[in-house]
């Protein structure tokens, strides 16, 4: 396998030009399948990981996340970006410590978001900027690429000007990439790309812009969030309903055995 340093270098290279898709596996098996299909980098999903434990999003501890990341990064020879929520800390030293711990278990990148479930609100602008700076300084010290997230559009705050103001401040605080999940209007996405001047990640949403359309407006990175996890869980539910109702399952929906052998024996 490539060294952690080589994978981090490759992850930084992917952000320098063009557009790449960063799918989000939720366990080792899904990570190895995606790697076998030829993706150049992968990302964890906090909701998908929580689902493997029978929990909802943001109900996983930092130690559980670190164990998950260690398992994922050691199973696939690709850079891994980590959905690290709020970096599991309310204080700035704690944020820096979490980023350092993620680097220790092999992360090539990680993120920090400005939604606080404890207050059920987006962080104060200055507080959010200080938190990003703490994460960015630690990320830079460890060669990790930090993505700063503005969660406005996932929580009904459809204020594009505030989103751009926040993402620009996060860039100035040292974030190497920015992300406003839930933003779906292509013209608005293009405005974000033009305004912030650093690589922008966009969440691929059913019914929203395609990868080709996002490429055309300058988006650098496209991720899927918990979509693959939810699709997998949906397939389990559909098959189980068919089993209960008809006494059979649809074999055509099963993953190809040759792909399984390639993914699980390489």
C-alpha positions in Angstrom: 0.0 0.0 0.0 1.0 3.6 -0.5 2.2 5.4 2.5 -0.1 7.8 4.4 2.1 10.7 3.2 1.7 9.5 -0.5 -2.1 9.3 -0.1 -2.3 12.7 1.5 -0.2 14.1 -1.4 -2.5 12.5 -3.9 -5.6 14.0 -2.1 -4.1 17.5 -2.3 -3.3 16.9 -6.0 -6.9 16.0 -6.8 -8.0 19.4 -5.5 -5.6 21.3 -7.8 -7.5 21.0 -11.1 -10.6 19.4 -12.6 -13.5 17.7 -10.8 -13.5 14.4 -9.0 -16.2 12.3 -7.3 -15.6 11.4 -3.7 -18.1 8.6 -2.8 -18.9 7.8 0.8 -18.6 4.2 1.8 -19.9 3.3 5.2 -17.9 0.2 6.1 -14.8 -1.8 4.9 -16.8 -3.9 2.4 -18.3 -0.9 0.7 -15.0 0.9 0.7 -13.3 -2.0 -1.0 -16.0 -2.3 -3.6 -15.7 1.4 -4.5 -11.9 1.1 -4.7 -12.3 -1.8 -7.1 -14.5 0.3 -9.3 -11.7 2.8 -9.8 -12.5 5.9 -7.6 -9.4 7.9 -6.8 -10.4 8.9 -3.2 -13.1 8.0 -0.7 -14.8 9.8 2.2 -16.5 8.5 5.4 -20.1 9.4 6.2 -21.0 10.1 9.8 -24.7 9.1 9.1 -23.6 6.0 7.2 -21.2 4.9 9.9 -23.8 5.5 12.6 -26.2 3.4 10.6 -23.8 0.4 10.8 -24.1 0.7 14.6 -27.8 1.0 14.6 -27.7 4.7 15.5 -28.7 8.0 14.0 -26.2 10.6 12.8 -24.1 12.5 15.4 -24.6 9.7 17.9 -21.1 8.1 17.5 -18.2 8.9 19.9 -14.8 10.3 18.9 -13.1 7.0 19.9 -15.6 5.1 17.7 -14.9 7.3 14.8 -11.2 7.0 15.2 -11.5 3.2 15.2 -13.7 3.4 12.1 -11.2 5.6 10.3 -8.2 3.4 11.2 -10.1 0.4 9.8 -11.1 2.2 6.6 -7.7 3.7 5.9 -5.9 0.4 6.4 -8.3 -1.5 4.1 -8.1 0.5 0.9 -5.1 2.0 -0.8 -6.8 5.4 -1.4 -6.9 8.8 0.3 -9.7 9.1 2.8 -11.5 12.2 3.8 -13.2 12.1 7.2 -16.7 13.5 8.0 -15.6 14.6 11.5 -18.8 16.6 12.4 -17.9 19.4 14.9 -14.5 17.7 15.6 -16.0 16.4 18.8 -15.0 19.4 20.9 -16.5 22.7 22.2 -13.0 24.2 22.9 -10.3 25.1 20.4 -7.6 22.8 21.9 -10.0 19.9 21.7 -10.7 20.6 18.0 -6.9 20.6 17.3 -6.6 17.4 19.2 -9.3 15.7 17.2 -7.6 16.7 13.9 -4.3 15.4 15.1 -5.9 12.1 16.2 -7.5 11.7 12.7 -4.1 12.3 11.1 -2.6 9.7 13.4 -5.1 7.0 12.1 -4.4 7.8 8.4 -6.9 10.5 7.3 -5.9 12.5 4.2 -8.5 15.1 4.9 -11.2 16.0 7.4 -14.0 18.4 7.9 -15.5 20.7 10.5 -19.1 22.0 10.4 -20.8 25.0 12.0 -24.0 23.4 13.1 -24.3 22.8 16.9 -26.9 20.2 17.8 -26.6 21.2 21.5 -28.0 24.6 20.7 -30.0 23.6 17.6 -28.4 26.4 15.7 -25.6 27.5 13.5 -22.6 28.8 15.4 -22.1 32.5 15.9 -20.0 33.8 12.9 -16.9 34.7 15.0 -17.1 31.5 17.0 -17.3 29.4 13.8 -14.4 31.2 12.3 -12.2 30.6 15.3 -13.2 26.9 15.3 -12.2 26.6 11.7 -8.9 28.3 12.3 -8.1 25.9 15.2 -8.9 22.9 12.9 -7.0 24.4 9.9 -3.8 25.1 11.9 -3.8 21.5 13.2 -4.6 20.1 9.8 -1.7 22.1 8.2 0.7 20.8 10.9 -0.2 17.2 10.0 -0.5 17.5 6.2 -4.2 17.0 6.3 -6.6 18.9 4.0 -9.3 20.6 5.9 -12.8 21.2 4.5 -15.0 23.8 6.3 -18.7 23.3 6.1 -21.5 25.9 6.3 -24.6 23.9 7.3 -27.2 26.7 6.5 -29.0 24.9 3.7 -29.5 21.6 5.6 -31.3 23.6 8.3 -33.7 25.8 6.4 -31.4 28.9 6.3 -31.5 29.6 2.5 -29.5 32.8 2.8 -26.9 32.5 0.0 -25.2 35.8 1.0 -24.6 34.5 4.5 -23.4 31.1 3.2 -20.8 32.9 1.0 -19.8 35.2 3.8 -19.2 32.2 6.1 -17.4 30.1 3.5 -15.1 33.1 2.6 -14.3 33.6 6.3 -13.6 29.9 6.7 -11.2 30.2 3.7 -9.5 33.1 5.3 -9.2 31.1 8.5 -7.2 28.5 6.6 -9.7 26.0 5.2 -8.3 24.4 2.0 -11.8 23.6 0.7 -15.3 24.6 1.5 -18.7 22.9 1.4 -22.3 24.0 1.8 -24.3 20.7 1.8 -27.9 21.0 0.6 -27.2 23.8 -1.9 -28.9 22.6 -5.0 -29.5 25.6 -7.4 -26.8 25.5 -10.1 -26.6 29.2 -10.4 -26.1 29.6 -6.6 -23.4 26.9 -6.7 -21.6 28.7 -9.4 -21.8 31.9 -7.4 -20.2 30.1 -4.4 -17.4 28.8 -6.7 -16.7 32.2 -8.1 -16.9 34.0 -4.8 -14.8 31.8 -2.5 -11.8 31.1 -4.7 -10.9 27.7 -3.2 -12.0 24.2 -4.1 -15.7 23.7 -3.5 -17.3 20.4 -2.6 -21.0 19.9 -3.5 -23.3 17.2 -2.3 -24.9 15.3 -5.1 -28.6 15.3 -4.5 -31.2 13.3 -6.4 -33.0 15.6 -8.8 -30.2 18.2 -8.5 -27.3 19.0 -10.9 -25.4 16.2 -12.4 -21.6 15.7 -12.0 -21.2 17.0 -15.6 -23.2 20.2 -14.8 -21.3 20.7 -11.6 -18.0 20.3 -13.5 -19.1 23.0 -16.0 -19.5 25.6 -13.2 -16.2 24.8 -11.6 -17.0 22.5 -8.7 -13.9 20.7 -7.7 -15.3 17.8 -5.6 -18.6 16.0 -5.6 -19.6 13.8 -2.7 -22.6 11.6 -1.9 -23.0 12.0 1.9 -25.1 9.1 3.3 -26.7 8.3 0.0 -25.0 5.0 -0.6 -25.7 3.9 2.9 -29.4 4.8 2.6 -29.6 3.0 -0.8 -28.0 -0.1 0.7 -30.4 -0.1 3.7 -33.3 0.5 1.3 -32.3 -2.5 -0.8 -32.2 -4.7 2.4 -35.7 -3.4 3.3 -37.1 -4.0 -0.2 -35.6 -7.6 -0.3 -37.0 -8.4 3.1 -40.4 -7.1 2.2 -40.3 -9.3 -0.9 -39.3 -12.3 1.3 -42.1 -11.7 3.7 -44.7 -11.1 1.0 -43.7 -13.5 -1.7 -41.3 -16.0 -0.1 -38.5 -15.1 -2.5 -35.8 -12.5 -3.2 -34.6 -10.9 -6.5 -31.2 -12.3 -7.3 -30.7 -9.7 -10.1 -30.2 -7.0 -7.4 -27.2 -8.8 -5.9 -23.7 -7.5 -6.4 -21.7 -9.3 -9.1 -19.6 -12.1 -7.7 -16.7 -11.2 -9.9 -16.6 -7.7 -8.5 -16.8 -9.2 -4.9 -13.8 -11.4 -5.6 -11.8 -8.5 -7.0 -12.7 -6.2 -4.1 -12.3 -8.7 -1.3 -9.1 -10.5 -2.5 -6.9 -7.7 -3.8 
